[in-house]
Amino acid sequence: MSGRPTVAVVGFPNVGKSTLVNRLAGGREAVVHDEAGVTRDRKLVPCEWNGIAFDLLDTGGIDSSDRSELSAEVRRQAGMALDDADLVLMVVDGGAGIRSGELDLARRLQQGGYPVVLAVNKLDTPAAEPATAEFHGLGLGDPLPVSATHGLGTGDLLDRVTGLLGESPVTPGESDSVRVAVVGRPNVGKSSLVNRLLGTERVIVSDEAGTTRDSIDTEVEVDGRPVLLVDTAGLRKRSRIAGTVGEYAQMRTDLAIERADVALLVCDATEGVRSDDLRIGEKAMKAGCATLVVLNKWDETETDIDDARARVARKLRLRPEVVTCSAKTGRNVDGLLVRAIGLADRAAVRVPTPELNRFIAEVASTTPPPSKRGRRLNLLYGAQVGESPPRFSIKVNDRKLVSREWSYHLENRMREEWGLDGVPLIIDFAGRKP
């Protein structure tokens, strides 16, 4: 865990909590959309003000009048956020007045034993500040007028928050955590798998496809290694979600893949490995992300694992391993993060230059490179020029003589030699200068 104090941001749906989180954190970490109820899970966003570091915990809207199962789960997640909080920031809509549900929430916060800061949002001009007077009736101290959209009053808000939190200085340096993104189509069981891996109900699980709207980071330790586990929104074709909140959620998923060391590509075993699953695997490979294919719901199917493995090996160039599990029963779940760490370590492999050149010479002698019009491809010299993913540069006599088939052969032999199945591998063939 980060070790920083946590500020839980709570309130009714559509009062601007996520917009305010983004404004305070100085970024766009939380998904924002005009549609009410966009935020559902708890999302931790690092923040810093005047040298004091803390985490903002964005939560879903608490609306006790909504009796749906999903709304109840959102409220439960928000309640868990309160349990983790060192301070609570309650956000209200300055133009809507006090709602009965907000009185109930205020009473709950008064009984919680933690400091509370009340922010009256959507007061977009100084002339609107008198509207805060009504909110003294919540009994949470002096309300602060703010505009998350325009930034008005946010400096005063941060001053009050950090003043109540006390000292928590910013510490330099980046985390050495292995970043593991759990990706896949909607409703294949990603959030259920994340909860099973964590041993707690960290993210909302629902039969409704598209429940997860944002990438949710959770830190965990596996055999002494820090892992940042990222639950993501299900990936759909862009044409189906253009202009919707799903498009913004998908952008977050794309970013999570780009930042990840390893992707757990979750597929529904009852449906087998579909073309959309393979498309996501290709996306991970192009982002330089090592990949493990996970067939979830294995307890509900009689799918032939050999067929699934053959399809993946035939269609995905990085040849990822295919494993089975059941998030529902916990079968085979425990070893997934260990496998993910192993993949990240293999992606960071460093091959000594003499060893690489001996290997290239051996491959060239057993499977001679192609020739065109009487000229044969000669491999002159190779060296590794990058890692995570590994990248190699091979000097050749003429780049035009390199065929796709032979370069794929070399790539697959390299995978076999250094255990790089599931790891994107880049080979640059550089022609000799005239």
C-alpha positions in Angstrom: 0.0 0.0 0.0 1.0 3.6 -0.5 1.3 4.5 3.2 -0.3 7.9 2.5 -3.4 9.1 4.3 -6.7 8.5 2.4 -9.4 11.1 1.7 -12.7 9.5 0.8 -14.8 11.6 -1.6 -18.5 10.9 -1.1 -21.9 12.3 -2.0 -25.0 11.9 -4.2 -24.7 10.9 -7.8 -23.8 13.7 -10.3 -22.7 16.3 -7.8 -19.3 16.4 -9.5 -17.2 14.2 -7.3 -15.0 12.8 -10.1 -14.6 16.2 -11.7 -13.4 17.6 -8.3 -11.0 14.6 -7.8 -9.5 15.4 -11.2 -9.2 19.1 -10.4 -7.6 18.5 -7.0 -5.2 15.8 -8.4 -4.3 18.0 -11.4 -5.1 15.3 -13.9 -7.8 13.2 -15.5 -7.6 10.0 -13.5 -11.3 9.6 -12.9 -13.9 9.0 -15.7 -16.2 12.0 -16.1 -19.4 12.1 -18.1 -22.7 14.0 -18.1 -24.5 10.7 -17.4 -25.3 10.2 -13.7 -23.8 7.3 -11.9 -20.7 6.9 -14.0 -18.4 6.2 -11.0 -19.2 2.8 -9.4 -16.0 1.3 -7.9 -13.6 2.9 -5.5 -10.7 4.5 -7.4 -7.6 5.7 -5.6 -5.9 8.8 -7.1 -2.6 10.2 -5.7 -2.6 13.9 -4.8 -0.2 16.4 -3.4 -0.5 19.9 -2.1 2.3 22.1 -0.8 4.5 19.2 -0.2 1.9 17.1 1.6 1.0 13.8 -0.1 -2.3 11.9 0.2 -4.7 9.7 -1.8 -8.1 10.7 -3.0 -10.6 7.8 -3.0 -13.3 8.5 -5.5 -16.5 6.7 -4.9 -19.9 6.0 -6.6 -22.9 8.2 -5.7 -24.8 7.3 -2.6 -28.5 7.4 -3.4 -30.6 5.5 -0.8 -33.7 6.0 -2.8 -32.4 3.8 -5.7 -33.3 0.2 -4.7 -31.6 -1.5 -7.6 -29.0 -4.3 -6.8 -26.3 -2.4 -8.6 -27.0 0.8 -6.7 -26.9 -1.1 -3.4 -23.5 -2.5 -4.3 -22.2 1.0 -5.2 -23.4 2.2 -1.7 -21.6 -0.8 -0.1 -18.4 0.1 -1.9 -18.7 3.7 -0.8 -19.3 2.4 2.8 -16.1 0.4 2.6 -14.3 3.6 1.4 -15.4 5.3 4.6 -13.9 2.4 6.6 -10.5 3.0 4.9 -10.6 6.8 5.2 -8.5 9.1 7.4 -10.7 12.1 6.3 -14.0 12.4 4.4 -14.7 15.0 1.8 -18.5 15.3 1.2 -19.5 16.9 -2.0 -22.9 18.5 -2.6 -24.5 20.4 -5.5 -24.8 24.0 -4.5 -27.7 24.6 -7.0 -29.8 21.7 -5.7 -30.1 22.5 -2.1 -30.0 19.9 0.7 -31.7 16.6 -0.2 -33.1 14.2 2.4 -30.5 11.6 1.6 -27.7 14.0 2.2 -29.1 14.6 5.7 -28.9 10.9 6.4 -25.3 10.7 5.0 -24.3 13.7 7.1 -25.6 12.0 10.3 -23.6 8.9 9.4 -20.5 10.9 8.9 -21.0 12.7 12.2 -21.0 9.3 14.0 -17.9 8.1 12.1 -15.3 9.6 14.3 -13.2 11.0 11.4 -12.8 14.6 10.3 -15.2 15.8 7.6 -14.8 18.6 5.0 -17.9 19.8 3.2 -17.5 21.1 -0.3 -20.4 22.9 -2.0 -19.7 22.3 -5.7 -21.0 23.9 -8.9 -20.8 27.5 -7.6 -19.1 28.7 -10.8 -18.9 32.5 -9.9 -18.1 34.4 -6.6 -21.6 35.8 -6.7 -23.0 32.3 -6.1 -21.1 31.8 -2.8 -24.0 32.8 -0.5 -25.7 29.6 -1.6 -23.3 27.8 0.9 -25.3 29.2 3.9 -28.0 26.6 3.5 -25.5 23.7 3.9 -24.7 24.7 7.5 -27.8 22.7 8.2 -25.9 19.4 7.5 -24.0 20.0 10.7 -20.6 19.3 9.2 -18.9 22.6 9.9 -18.3 25.6 7.6 -19.1 24.6 4.0 -16.5 25.6 1.4 -17.7 27.0 -2.0 -16.0 25.4 -5.0 -16.3 25.0 -8.7 -14.7 21.7 -9.9 -15.2 22.8 -13.5 -13.5 26.2 -13.2 -11.2 25.6 -10.2 -12.7 28.3 -7.9 -12.1 27.7 -4.2 -10.1 24.4 -4.7 -6.9 25.9 -3.2 -8.8 26.8 0.0 -10.3 23.3 0.0 -6.9 21.7 -0.3 -5.5 23.9 2.5 -8.3 22.7 4.8 -7.8 19.0 3.8 -4.0 19.0 4.3 -4.4 21.1 7.5 -6.6 18.3 9.0 -4.4 15.5 7.7 -1.2 16.8 9.1 2.3 16.1 7.8 2.7 13.4 5.2 5.7 14.5 3.0 6.0 13.5 -0.6 8.6 10.7 -1.0 10.6 10.6 -4.3 11.2 7.6 -6.5 8.9 5.4 -8.6 7.4 2.1 -7.5 9.1 -1.1 -8.5 5.7 -2.9 -8.6 4.9 -5.3 -11.4 1.9 -3.8 -13.2 -0.7 -6.5 -14.1 -3.8 -5.4 -16.1 -6.8 -7.7 -16.1 -8.3 -7.2 -19.6 -10.9 -8.8 -21.8 -14.4 -8.5 -23.3 -17.3 -7.3 -21.1 -18.8 -9.9 -18.7 -16.1 -12.5 -18.9 -15.5 -12.3 -15.1 -12.6 -9.9 -14.9 -13.9 -8.2 -11.7 -14.8 -11.5 -10.1 -11.2 -12.7 -10.8 -9.7 -9.5 -9.3 -11.7 -9.9 -6.2 -10.7 -13.6 -5.9 -7.0 -12.7 -6.4 -7.2 -10.0 -3.7 -9.3 -12.1 -1.3 -11.8 -9.2 -0.9 -14.6 -7.6 -2.8 -12.6 -4.7 -4.0 -14.6 -4.1 -7.2 -18.2 -4.4 -8.1 -19.4 -7.6 -9.7 -22.7 -7.7 -11.6 -24.4 -9.7 -14.3 -24.9 -6.4 -16.2 -22.2 -6.1 -18.9 -20.1 -3.0 -18.6 -20.3 -2.6 -14.9 -16.7 -1.5 -14.6 -16.3 2.0 -16.0 -12.7 2.8 -15.0 -9.4 1.2 -14.4 -9.1 0.3 -10.7 -5.6 0.0 -9.2 -5.0 -2.2 -6.1 -1.6 -2.9 -4.6 -0.9 -6.4 -3.4 2.2 -8.4 -2.4 3.0 -11.8 -3.9 5.9 -13.8 -2.5 7.5 -10.6 -1.4 7.1 -8.9 -4.7 4.9 -5.8 -5.0 2.2 -6.1 -7.6 -0.2 -3.4 -8.9 -3.3 -5.2 -10.0 -5.5 -3.2 -12.4 -9.1 -4.1 -13.1 -10.3 -2.6 -16.4 -13.5 -2.0 -18.3 -14.5 -4.6 -21.0 -13.2 -3.8 -24.4 -15.7 -3.4 -27.3 -15.4 -2.3 -30.9 -15.2 1.5 -30.9 -18.0 1.9 -33.5 -20.5 0.5 -30.9 -19.7 2.9 -28.1 -18.7 6.2 -29.8 -19.8 9.2 -27.8 -20.9 7.1 -24.8 -19.3 6.8 -21.3 -18.1 3.4 -22.6 -15.8 5.2 -25.0 -14.1 7.0 -22.1 -13.9 3.8 -20.1 -12.3 2.1 -23.0 -9.7 4.9 -23.3 -8.8 4.2 -19.7 -8.4 0.5 -20.5 -6.1 1.3 -23.4 -4.0 3.4 -21.1 -3.9 0.7 -18.5 -2.6 -1.8 -21.1 0.1 0.7 -22.3 1.3 1.2 -18.7 1.2 -2.5 -17.8 4.0 -5.0 -17.7 1.7 -8.0 -18.0 -1.9 -8.4 -19.3 -4.1 -11.2 -18.0 -6.4 -11.7 -21.0 -9.5 -13.2 -19.5 -11.8 -15.2 -21.8 -15.1 -16.9 -21.1 -14.4 -20.6 -21.3 -18.0 -21.4 -22.0 -17.7 -19.5 -25.3 -14.1 -20.5 -26.1 -11.5 -18.1 -27.4 -13.3 -15.6 -29.7 -12.0 -13.3 -32.4 -12.6 -10.3 -30.1 -10.4 -12.0 -27.5 -7.6 -12.3 -30.1 -8.1 -8.7 -31.1 -7.4 -7.6 -27.5 -4.4 -9.9 -27.4 -3.0 -8.2 -30.5 -3.6 -4.8 -28.8 -1.6 -5.9 -25.8 1.2 -7.1 -28.0 1.4 -3.9 -29.9 1.6 -2.0 -26.6 4.6 -4.1 -25.6 2.7 -5.9 -22.9 3.5 -9.5 -22.0 0.3 -11.6 -22.0 -1.2 -14.7 -20.3 -4.5 -16.0 -21.6 -6.9 -17.0 -18.8 -9.9 -19.2 -19.6 -12.3 -18.3 -16.8 -15.5 -20.1 -15.8 -13.7 -23.4 -16.5 -16.0 -25.1 -14.0 -19.0 -24.4 -16.3 -17.7 -25.9 -19.5 -16.3 -28.9 -21.3 -14.2 -26.9 -23.8 -11.2 -28.8 -25.2 -8.2 -26.9 -23.8 -6.0 -28.2 -26.6 -8.2 -26.7 -29.2 -8.1 -23.3 -27.4 -4.3 -23.5 -27.1 -3.9 -24.3 -30.8 -6.2 -21.4 -31.8 -4.2 -19.0 -29.7 -0.9 -20.2 -30.9 -2.1 -20.0 -34.5 -3.5 -16.5 -34.2 -1.4 -14.6 -31.7 2.2 -14.0 -32.8 3.6 -13.7 -29.2 2.4 -17.3 -28.5 1.0 -16.7 -24.9 0.4 -19.5 -22.5 -3.2 -20.5 -22.0 -4.3 -21.5 -18.5 -7.7 -22.3 -17.0 -9.3 -21.1 -13.8 -12.6 -20.4 -12.0 -13.0 -17.1 -10.3 -16.3 -18.5 -8.8 -14.7 -21.5 -7.0 -11.1 -20.2 -6.8 -9.7 -23.1 -8.9 -6.2 -22.4 -10.3 -6.5 -18.7 -9.3 -3.7 -18.7 -6.7 -0.9 -19.2 -9.2 -1.9 -16.5 -11.8 0.0 -13.6 -10.3 3.1 -15.8 -9.8 2.9 -16.6 -13.5 2.4 -12.9 -14.3 5.5 -11.9 -12.3 7.5 -14.6 -14.1 6.4 -13.2 -17.4 7.5 -9.7 -16.4 10.9 -11.0 -15.4 11.3 -12.8 -18.7 10.3 -9.7 -20.6 13.2 -7.9 -18.8 15.7 -10.6 -19.9 19.1 -9.4 -21.0 21.0 -11.6 -23.5 24.8 -11.2 -23.6 26.0 -10.2 -27.0 28.4 -13.2 -27.5 25.6 -15.6 -26.6 23.2 -13.9 -29.0 25.6 -14.0 -31.9 26.4 -17.7 -31.3 22.7 -18.4 -31.4 22.1 -16.4 -34.6 24.9 -18.3 -36.3 23.4 -21.6 -35.2 20.0 -20.7 -36.5 21.5 -19.6 -39.8 23.4 -22.8 -40.2 20.4 -25.1 -39.5 17.9 -23.1 -41.5 19.7 -21.0 -44.1 18.4 -17.5 -44.6 16.6 -16.9 -47.9 18.1 -15.7 -51.2 16.8 -13.6 -54.0 18.2 -13.5 -57.5 21.3 -15.3 -56.4 22.0 -13.1 -53.4 21.7 -14.7 -49.9 20.8 -12.9 -46.7 23.9 -12.7 -44.4 23.4 -12.0 -40.7 26.5 -10.0 -39.8 26.1 -9.0 -36.1 23.4 -8.8 -33.5 22.9 -7.0 -30.2 20.1 -6.4 -27.7 19.1 -2.8 -27.6 16.1 -2.8 -25.3 14.1 -4.8 -22.7 10.6 -5.0 -21.3 9.9 -5.9 -24.1 13.2 -7.3 -25.4 14.4 -5.6 -28.6 17.2 -6.8 -30.8 19.0 -5.2 -33.7 20.6 -7.4 -36.3 22.9 -6.0 -38.9 22.5 -7.7 -42.3 24.1 -7.3 -45.8 20.8 -6.2 -47.4 17.5 -5.6 -45.6 15.5 -6.2 -48.7 16.6 -9.9 -48.6 14.8 -10.4 -45.2 11.6 -12.4 -45.7 8.7 -12.4 -43.3 8.7 -16.2 -43.0 12.3 -16.4 -42.0 12.1 -13.5 -39.6 9.2 -15.3 -37.9 11.2 -18.5 -37.8 14.1 -16.6 -36.0 11.7 -15.0 -33.6 10.1 -18.3 -32.7 13.5 -19.9 -32.2 14.4 -17.0 -29.9 11.3 -17.6 -27.9 12.2 -21.2 -27.4 15.8 -20.4 -26.5 15.1 -17.8 -23.8 11.5 -18.7 -22.7 9.9 -15.8 -24.3 6.4 -17.2 -25.1 3.9 -14.6 -24.2 6.4 -11.8 -24.4 6.4 -9.3 -27.3 9.7 -9.6 -29.2 11.0 -6.9 -31.5 13.7 -7.7 -34.1 15.1 -4.8 -36.2 17.0 -5.8 -39.3 19.4 -3.0 -40.2 21.0 -3.0 -43.7 24.7 -2.4 -44.1 25.4 1.2 -45.2 27.0 1.4 -48.7 
